[in-house]
Amino acid sequence: MFRETSTTTSAGSEVRAFAPTREIHAEAGGSPNLLILGASGHVAQAFLRRLKPIRGYWKSLVCVDQQDGLLHNRQLTPQKLHYDFIRRRFDFPDDTAEYHRLLRRHRINVVLDLTDLDTLPIFAASRGGTPQSTNESESTMKTITKTRLVYITEPDLKRLRTLLEGLEDSREDLRALRSELENARVVLPADVPPDVITMNSKARLRDLDADEEMTFTLVFPGNADIEHDKISVVAPIGTAMLGQRVGDEFSWNVPAGSVRLRVEKVLYQPEAAGHLHL
């Protein structure tokens, strides 16, 4: 449904973007209409940043989410990206009839369902039908990162091990995290380097393709809050962030392609700040 292409920005830099395939164009009889579910999530916003340079490939764009975080992204406002935003969530199968009415009303050709993909990478794109769950989480959402040394305190190590014991071993990034924790360097809080992303750290990352910055706080699942950029450590991007240092680059694969990120700055680290109660 999507093909990777490249375009040149007004500043002269080349960025990767995602356009509809020729088959989709043919089926739609021209530029297709795209619906994105879960549009305020970080995965969706990463996809939209890549869609932005080639917005003209799509006729209309409809974004749906029960949260309005997308509207607060100054780089992805409706005025800049030309989309309709609908604030609601579809729960299937109860909302199937209303969902189909939405598809007909906007003449949708392609649906990209990214609902809950920040924490549960189990949905795939579908062409106008009811979104279907898939077990291909390893292929639809995989984090690629170099082996890294994880500095961690004893309390955080215990919490993470307990957390991972309750999760299925179906994702490559979670398996890698388990392995890294087995080889982690357990240190006293005072011995954690200040430029390392640890639990409850706040870090500024740069999207190397879109040349845009984003700020996330890495938290345990119970404290995750997409609206306030608090990312669960068991979300694919959270798993990748843990242990990265300023200057490190890593890739985060979303259903429509790879997002390359670099750690620009650790804005807050509890160990460096002496906040040991978190």
Helices and strands as residue ranges (DSSP letters): E 2-8, E 14-20, H 22-28, E 34-37, H 42-51, G 52-57, E 61-65, G 69-72, H 78-81, E 84-87, H 96-106, E 110-113, H 137-140, E 143-144, E 151-152, H 154-165, H 172-182, E 185-186, G 189-191, E 202-207, E 212-219, G 221-223, G 226-228, E 230-232, H 236-241, E 249-254, E 257-268, H 270-273
